[in-house]
Amino acid sequence: MSEEMHYGFSRLRQRLLQGLCFYLIAIAGSLSLVNVYLGDMKVAAAEALLAISSLAVYLRLKKQNLTFAQSLVIPVFFALVILYATWVKGAPERIYLWTLVVPPLFYFLFGKSYGFYSTLIVGVVQSIIIFERSSPDAFMAFRHNINFCLAYFSIWVVSHFYEINRKRSEDALKLFAVKDPLTNLHNRFSLKQSFDHLQAQDKPFTLVLIDLDNFKAINDNYGHEAGDQVLISFAELLKSEVGDAGAFHISRESVFRVGGEEFALLLFADVSTAQQVTERIRASVEASSIDYDGDEIRYTMSAGLHQCQPGETLSDVLKLSDIKLYQAKQAGRNTVHV
């Protein structure tokens, strides 16, 4: 699914679309009645159809979310009604002013790419209609068109740059929500998302809970900055040994920091294979060291493994893995327990 299609499913945009439908039910319905009174049946029929369609989408949104394609119906229909009404009524009626709603509407609902192309297409078509359906006086037709184009382009630019900055802020917040700032590993929240994703698949996977042995002694003897360097070094070792396939699109494994000196792995493997992988990591940690202010710091790790079963929650699996980890600690540390 593309970035823009993902936008079509977002809760905020669904609510915005629902608000638009409610607004159009009232406005399009009212304008339809006015045009019936004025005898303009073609425009009245288009507005009535827009109001009815908006009501149908509004009621559907009350029950369930729309697909991306379904969410396009009302905004596109709204733009088409504006273009049609401008063509029927002519530029002097100033109906084209409603076109100024199009840039922010499509950018807010569908993001930068769809917003850009939708705004471009509607703007070009409306400019042609205004020129064709304006006053016979060429100068007046030019004035109508240039005023519309300048206003439309200004709103377009504001909408475009607003959406760019909004998306950057959203991405930063998403990253902050799922990443540990010290090690740049995924965090506990991300672990929950990944676990639920894997649990929905009919494939074996194993959770490995890892704790650095005697980490408090490192902080006490060398300082907390040294401890941070150990955590960063260990995170890099985990990523190089296991690989980190991401929080939400796991292909094989994921690496997480779940708190303090505690880490977790989600491995697309049965417990026997996961044990081999974890043992390889344990040996690499034992053989490694970091240099801090001229001191060589060595450390080890212990791990507890549990092969996840259908129906188990992350809380269940963490508890069971923690029991195995405790047994590894009791066995003398620097061990992997299944």
One Martini backbone bead per residue (centre of mass of N, CA, C, O) as a GRO file, in nm:
protein
  338
    1MET     BB    1   0.095   0.036   0.024
    2SER     BB    2   0.075   0.348  -0.011
    3GLU     BB    3   0.098   0.640   0.145
    4GLU     BB    4  -0.172   0.759   0.033
    5MET     BB    5  -0.349   0.511   0.095
    6HIS     BB    6  -0.309   0.522   0.394
    7TYR     BB    7  -0.457   0.788   0.436
    8GLY     BB    8  -0.748   0.678   0.364
    9PHE     BB    9  -0.748   0.509   0.659
   10SER     BB   10  -0.744   0.728   0.848
   11ARG     BB   11  -0.913   0.853   1.112
   12LEU     BB   12  -0.899   1.154   1.058
   13ARG     BB   13  -0.998   1.138   0.756
   14GLN     BB   14  -1.266   1.006   0.816
   15ARG     BB   15  -1.375   1.243   0.985
   16LEU     BB   16  -1.348   1.458   0.769
   17LEU     BB   17  -1.536   1.318   0.567
   18GLN     BB   18  -1.783   1.317   0.751
   19GLY     BB   19  -1.801   1.627   0.775
   20LEU     BB   20  -1.836   1.681   0.474
   21CYS     BB   21  -2.099   1.525   0.437
   22PHE     BB   22  -2.269   1.686   0.636
   23TYR     BB   23  -2.233   1.956   0.492
   24LEU     BB   24  -2.344   1.864   0.205
   25ILE     BB   25  -2.625   1.792   0.288
   26ALA     BB   26  -2.701   2.085   0.358
   27ILE     BB   27  -2.594   2.257   0.117
   28ALA     BB   28  -2.682   2.094  -0.135
   29GLY     BB   29  -2.977   2.072  -0.052
   30SER     BB   30  -3.038   2.377  -0.040
   31LEU     BB   31  -2.940   2.455  -0.329
   32SER     BB   32  -3.137   2.274  -0.474
   33LEU     BB   33  -3.395   2.424  -0.385
   34VAL     BB   34  -3.320   2.697  -0.502
   35ASN     BB   35  -3.295   2.595  -0.803
   36VAL     BB   36  -3.583   2.505  -0.826
   37TYR     BB   37  -3.705   2.788  -0.782
   38LEU     BB   38  -3.529   2.908  -1.035
   39GLY     BB   39  -3.531   2.663  -1.264
   40ASP     BB   40  -3.251   2.496  -1.221
   41MET     BB   41  -3.249   2.161  -1.274
   42LYS     BB   42  -2.961   2.065  -1.333
   43VAL     BB   43  -2.820   2.172  -1.079
   44ALA     BB   44  -3.021   2.056  -0.876
   45ALA     BB   45  -2.965   1.758  -0.944
   46ALA     BB   46  -2.662   1.756  -0.873
   47GLU     BB   47  -2.698   1.848  -0.577
   48ALA     BB   48  -2.887   1.620  -0.488
   49LEU     BB   49  -2.690   1.389  -0.550
   50LEU     BB   50  -2.473   1.484  -0.355
   51ALA     BB   51  -2.644   1.471  -0.097
   52ILE     BB   52  -2.716   1.167  -0.117
   53SER     BB   53  -2.425   1.060  -0.127
   54SER     BB   54  -2.339   1.183   0.144
   55LEU     BB   55  -2.539   1.025   0.314
   56ALA     BB   56  -2.439   0.741   0.243
   57VAL     BB   57  -2.146   0.781   0.345
   58TYR     BB   58  -2.211   0.870   0.632
   59LEU     BB   59  -2.357   0.604   0.716
   60ARG     BB   60  -2.116   0.418   0.657
   61LEU     BB   61  -1.913   0.557   0.857
   62LYS     BB   62  -2.075   0.473   1.112
   63LYS     BB   63  -1.993   0.155   1.064
   64GLN     BB   64  -1.742   0.203   0.855
   65ASN     BB   65  -1.473   0.202   0.679
   66LEU     BB   66  -1.307   0.310   0.402
   67THR     BB   67  -1.176   0.293   0.122
   68PHE     BB   68  -0.992   0.471  -0.082
   69ALA     BB   69  -1.185   0.473  -0.326
   70GLN     BB   70  -1.442   0.552  -0.163
   71SER     BB   71  -1.321   0.829  -0.050
   72LEU     BB   72  -1.329   0.976  -0.341
   73VAL     BB   73  -1.621   1.029  -0.427
   74ILE     BB   74  -1.709   1.299  -0.292
   75PRO     BB   75  -1.480   1.495  -0.369
   76VAL     BB   76  -1.508   1.449  -0.675
   77PHE     BB   77  -1.808   1.519  -0.699
   78PHE     BB   78  -1.782   1.805  -0.589
   79ALA     BB   79  -1.595   1.910  -0.814
   80LEU     BB   80  -1.787   1.843  -1.053
   81VAL     BB   81  -2.022   2.025  -0.965
   82ILE     BB   82  -1.868   2.289  -0.984
   83LEU     BB   83  -1.796   2.269  -1.284
   84TYR     BB   84  -2.084   2.236  -1.391
   85ALA     BB   85  -2.208   2.496  -1.269
   86THR     BB   86  -2.016   2.689  -1.414
   87TRP     BB   87  -2.101   2.609  -1.701
   88VAL     BB   88  -2.408   2.670  -1.674
   89LYS     BB   89  -2.395   2.967  -1.536
   90GLY     BB   90  -2.128   3.099  -1.535
   91ALA     BB   91  -1.891   3.325  -1.426
   92PRO     BB   92  -2.073   3.566  -1.313
   93GLU     BB   93  -2.184   3.382  -1.064
   94ARG     BB   94  -1.924   3.274  -0.889
   95ILE     BB   95  -1.903   2.957  -0.847
   96TYR     BB   96  -1.587   2.919  -0.870
   97LEU     BB   97  -1.520   2.983  -0.569
   98TRP     BB   98  -1.553   2.684  -0.469
   99THR     BB   99  -1.270   2.585  -0.578
  100LEU     BB  100  -1.097   2.686  -0.327
  101VAL     BB  101  -1.153   2.418  -0.159
  102VAL     BB  102  -0.985   2.192  -0.299
  103PRO     BB  103  -0.692   2.195  -0.195
  104PRO     BB  104  -0.735   2.141   0.113
  105LEU     BB  105  -0.917   1.895   0.082
  106PHE     BB  106  -0.716   1.701  -0.074
  107TYR     BB  107  -0.475   1.724   0.114
  108PHE     BB  108  -0.612   1.634   0.383
  109LEU     BB  109  -0.727   1.356   0.270
  110PHE     BB  110  -0.459   1.254   0.053
  111GLY     BB  111  -0.222   1.429   0.033
  112LYS     BB  112   0.029   1.535  -0.170
  113SER     BB  113  -0.006   1.382  -0.440
  114TYR     BB  114  -0.315   1.387  -0.478
  115GLY     BB  115  -0.344   1.688  -0.421
  116PHE     BB  116  -0.181   1.795  -0.657
  117TYR     BB  117  -0.331   1.660  -0.903
  118SER     BB  118  -0.616   1.750  -0.832
  119THR     BB  119  -0.560   2.055  -0.832
  120LEU     BB  120  -0.457   2.076  -1.118
  121ILE     BB  121  -0.699   1.968  -1.276
  122VAL     BB  122  -0.920   2.155  -1.163
  123GLY     BB  123  -0.782   2.426  -1.232
  124VAL     BB  124  -0.763   2.393  -1.540
  125VAL     BB  125  -1.062   2.338  -1.601
  126GLN     BB  126  -1.176   2.596  -1.467
  127SER     BB  127  -1.022   2.800  -1.640
  128ILE     BB  128  -1.154   2.719  -1.907
  129ILE     BB  129  -1.447   2.769  -1.823
  130ILE     BB  130  -1.422   3.067  -1.755
  131PHE     BB  131  -1.331   3.157  -2.037
  132GLU     BB  132  -1.583   3.037  -2.193
  133ARG     BB  133  -1.811   3.156  -1.956
  134SER     BB  134  -1.771   3.442  -1.999
  135SER     BB  135  -1.745   3.729  -2.109
  136PRO     BB  136  -1.723   3.856  -2.427
  137ASP     BB  137  -1.522   4.019  -2.295
  138ALA     BB  138  -1.190   3.967  -2.294
  139PHE     BB  139  -1.103   4.137  -2.049
  140MET     BB  140  -1.303   4.013  -1.844
  141ALA     BB  141  -1.215   3.723  -1.880
  142PHE     BB  142  -0.927   3.773  -1.783
  143ARG     BB  143  -0.996   3.878  -1.501
  144HIS     BB  144  -1.137   3.631  -1.395
  145ASN     BB  145  -0.899   3.433  -1.440
  146ILE     BB  146  -0.666   3.576  -1.286
  147ASN     BB  147  -0.808   3.584  -1.010
  148PHE     BB  148  -0.850   3.287  -0.978
  149CYS     BB  149  -0.557   3.183  -1.018
  150LEU     BB  150  -0.426   3.339  -0.784
  151ALA     BB  151  -0.602   3.229  -0.555
  152TYR     BB  152  -0.562   2.927  -0.611
  153PHE     BB  153  -0.251   2.920  -0.597
  154SER     BB  154  -0.222   3.024  -0.307
  155ILE     BB  155  -0.377   2.791  -0.171
  156TRP     BB  156  -0.204   2.568  -0.286
  157VAL     BB  157   0.067   2.644  -0.156
  158VAL     BB  158  -0.025   2.630   0.136
  159SER     BB  159  -0.124   2.335   0.130
  160HIS     BB  160   0.141   2.203   0.044
  161PHE     BB  161   0.330   2.305   0.281
  162TYR     BB  162   0.158   2.206   0.508
  163GLU     BB  163   0.171   1.900   0.436
  164ILE     BB  164   0.474   1.866   0.454
  165ASN     BB  165   0.500   1.952   0.758
  166ARG     BB  166   0.294   1.756   0.873
  167LYS     BB  167   0.441   1.496   0.784
  168ARG     BB  168   0.703   1.542   0.935
  169SER     BB  169   0.577   1.550   1.218
  170GLU     BB  170   0.445   1.272   1.206
  171ASP     BB  171   0.707   1.107   1.162
  172ALA     BB  172   0.847   1.198   1.423
  173LEU     BB  173   0.631   1.084   1.617
  174LYS     BB  174   0.645   0.791   1.522
  175LEU     BB  175   0.943   0.748   1.588
  176PHE     BB  176   0.918   0.818   1.891
  177ALA     BB  177   0.706   0.584   1.954
  178VAL     BB  178   0.909   0.326   1.833
  179LYS     BB  179   1.179   0.451   1.951
  180ASP     BB  180   1.491   0.435   2.089
  181PRO     BB  181   1.706   0.700   2.143
  182LEU     BB  182   1.975   0.553   2.216
  183THR     BB  183   1.974   0.277   2.017
  184ASN     BB  184   1.750   0.270   1.778
  185LEU     BB  185   1.543   0.085   1.871
  186HIS     BB  186   1.284  -0.075   1.929
  187ASN     BB  187   1.014  -0.075   2.136
  188ARG     BB  188   0.755  -0.186   2.327
  189PHE     BB  189   0.533  -0.088   2.140
  190SER     BB  190   0.652  -0.227   1.887
  191LEU     BB  191   0.640  -0.513   1.998
  192LYS     BB  192   0.333  -0.531   2.005
  193GLN     BB  193   0.288  -0.495   1.701
  194SER     BB  194   0.462  -0.736   1.608
  195PHE     BB  195   0.327  -0.959   1.766
  196ASP     BB  196   0.043  -0.930   1.644
  197HIS     BB  197   0.133  -0.985   1.355
  198LEU     BB  198   0.246  -1.274   1.406
  199GLN     BB  199  -0.009  -1.402   1.547
  200ALA     BB  200  -0.179  -1.383   1.268
  201GLN     BB  201   0.018  -1.604   1.190
  202ASP     BB  202   0.092  -1.946   1.067
  203LYS     BB  203   0.378  -1.921   1.243
  204PRO     BB  204   0.668  -1.970   1.386
  205PHE     BB  205   0.768  -1.807   1.699
  206THR     BB  206   1.019  -1.628   1.899
  207LEU     BB  207   1.096  -1.519   2.225
  208VAL     BB  208   1.370  -1.310   2.332
  209LEU     BB  209   1.512  -1.260   2.651
  210ILE     BB  210   1.743  -0.998   2.746
  211ASP     BB  211   2.025  -0.968   2.980
  212LEU     BB  212   2.258  -0.784   3.131
  213ASP     BB  213   2.522  -0.859   3.316
  214ASN     BB  214   2.601  -0.662   3.570
  215PHE     BB  215   2.527  -0.357   3.491
  216LYS     BB  216   2.553  -0.196   3.754
  217ALA     BB  217   2.862  -0.223   3.775
  218ILE     BB  218   2.928  -0.047   3.533
  219ASN     BB  219   2.803   0.212   3.642
  220ASP     BB  220   2.969   0.220   3.910
  221ASN     BB  221   3.269   0.199   3.779
  222TYR     BB  222   3.222   0.402   3.497
  223GLY     BB  223   2.940   0.499   3.450
  224HIS     BB  224   2.662   0.595   3.264
  225GLU     BB  225   2.805   0.649   2.996
  226ALA     BB  226   2.923   0.370   2.972
  227GLY     BB  227   2.655   0.222   2.980
  228ASP     BB  228   2.550   0.347   2.718
  229GLN     BB  229   2.775   0.230   2.536
  230VAL     BB  230   2.699  -0.063   2.585
  231LEU     BB  231   2.411  -0.048   2.472
  232ILE     BB  232   2.490   0.045   2.189
  233SER     BB  233   2.681  -0.188   2.122
  234PHE     BB  234   2.471  -0.414   2.161
  235ALA     BB  235   2.270  -0.318   1.950
  236GLU     BB  236   2.463  -0.348   1.709
  237LEU     BB  237   2.512  -0.648   1.746
  238LEU     BB  238   2.223  -0.742   1.710
  239LYS     BB  239   2.181  -0.627   1.423
  240SER     BB  240   2.417  -0.789   1.292
  241GLU     BB  241   2.315  -1.080   1.381
  242VAL     BB  242   1.997  -1.045   1.302
  243GLY     BB  243   1.835  -0.806   1.232
  244ASP     BB  244   1.619  -0.529   1.121
  245ALA     BB  245   1.279  -0.529   0.979
  246GLY     BB  246   1.091  -0.384   1.163
  247ALA     BB  247   0.783  -0.306   1.315
  248PHE     BB  248   0.548  -0.368   1.062
  249HIS     BB  249   0.755  -0.536   0.838
  250ILE     BB  250   0.811  -0.841   0.884
  251SER     BB  251   1.034  -1.103   0.758
  252ARG     BB  252   1.199  -1.218   1.028
  253GLU     BB  253   1.318  -0.991   1.234
  254SER     BB  254   1.344  -0.837   1.569
  255VAL     BB  255   1.457  -0.549   1.761
  256PHE     BB  256   1.455  -0.473   2.124
  257ARG     BB  257   1.390  -0.225   2.373
  258VAL     BB  258   1.223  -0.271   2.698
  259GLY     BB  259   1.444  -0.193   2.926
  260GLY     BB  260   1.722  -0.084   3.005
  261GLU     BB  261   1.902  -0.401   2.989
  262GLU     BB  262   1.651  -0.491   2.813
  263PHE     BB  263   1.582  -0.736   2.560
  264ALA     BB  264   1.433  -0.823   2.231
  265LEU     BB  265   1.329  -1.104   2.028
  266LEU     BB  266   1.190  -1.172   1.702
  267LEU     BB  267   1.158  -1.501   1.568
  268PHE     BB  268   1.129  -1.683   1.265
  269ALA     BB  269   1.113  -1.949   1.480
  270ASP     BB  270   1.190  -2.199   1.649
  271VAL     BB  271   1.334  -2.268   1.950
  272SER     BB  272   1.584  -2.416   1.839
  273THR     BB  273   1.679  -2.199   1.638
  274ALA     BB  274   1.678  -1.962   1.840
  275GLN     BB  275   1.898  -2.080   2.022
  276GLN     BB  276   2.126  -2.067   1.816
  277VAL     BB  277   2.119  -1.764   1.772
  278THR     BB  278   2.158  -1.682   2.073
  279GLU     BB  279   2.427  -1.828   2.116
  280ARG     BB  280   2.582  -1.662   1.909
  281ILE     BB  281   2.542  -1.395   2.055
  282ARG     BB  282   2.666  -1.468   2.327
  283ALA     BB  283   2.952  -1.526   2.211
  284SER     BB  284   2.999  -1.242   2.094
  285VAL     BB  285   2.977  -1.090   2.362
  286GLU     BB  286   3.203  -1.238   2.516
  287ALA     BB  287   3.426  -1.146   2.286
  288SER     BB  288   3.366  -0.862   2.357
  289SER     BB  289   3.447  -0.501   2.357
  290ILE     BB  290   3.499  -0.180   2.515
  291ASP     BB  291   3.624   0.148   2.481
  292TYR     BB  292   3.673   0.356   2.788
  293ASP     BB  293   3.896   0.570   2.867
  294GLY     BB  294   4.106   0.310   2.838
  295ASP     BB  295   3.890   0.105   2.906
  296GLU     BB  296   3.802  -0.236   2.930
  297ILE     BB  297   3.479  -0.355   2.851
  298ARG     BB  298   3.312  -0.630   2.982
  299TYR     BB  299   3.040  -0.856   2.883
  300THR     BB  300   2.724  -1.018   2.943
  301MET     BB  301   2.456  -1.265   2.876
  302SER     BB  302   2.110  -1.340   2.917
  303ALA     BB  303   1.853  -1.596   2.824
  304GLY     BB  304   1.501  -1.627   2.733
  305LEU     BB  305   1.276  -1.875   2.590
  306HIS     BB  306   0.969  -1.859   2.374
  307GLN     BB  307   0.726  -2.029   2.211
  308CYS     BB  308   0.468  -1.917   2.047
  309GLN     BB  309   0.119  -1.935   2.098
  310PRO     BB  310  -0.188  -1.959   2.031
  311GLY     BB  311  -0.345  -1.691   2.224
  312GLU     BB  312  -0.111  -1.546   2.315
  313THR     BB  313   0.020  -1.291   2.483
  314LEU     BB  314   0.264  -1.075   2.549
  315SER     BB  315   0.244  -1.102   2.856
  316ASP     BB  316   0.272  -1.407   2.864
  317VAL     BB  317   0.547  -1.433   2.715
  318LEU     BB  318   0.715  -1.253   2.903
  319LYS     BB  319   0.678  -1.424   3.155
  320LEU     BB  320   0.798  -1.689   3.041
  321SER     BB  321   1.073  -1.566   2.958
  322ASP     BB  322   1.147  -1.460   3.244
  323ILE     BB  323   1.175  -1.735   3.373
  324LYS     BB  324   1.408  -1.828   3.192
  325LEU     BB  325   1.597  -1.596   3.268
  326TYR     BB  326   1.614  -1.659   3.567
  327GLN     BB  327   1.740  -1.940   3.525
  328ALA     BB  328   1.996  -1.832   3.388
  329LYS     BB  329   2.093  -1.671   3.634
  330GLN     BB  330   2.096  -1.912   3.838
  331ALA     BB  331   2.315  -2.072   3.647
  332GLY     BB  332   2.545  -1.811   3.617
  333ARG     BB  333   2.517  -1.686   3.367
  334ASN     BB  334   2.591  -1.674   3.042
  335THR     BB  335   2.302  -1.787   2.932
  336VAL     BB  336   2.072  -2.021   2.769
  337HIS     BB  337   1.715  -2.057   2.816
  338VAL     BB  338   1.431  -2.307   2.755
   0.00000   0.00000   0.00000
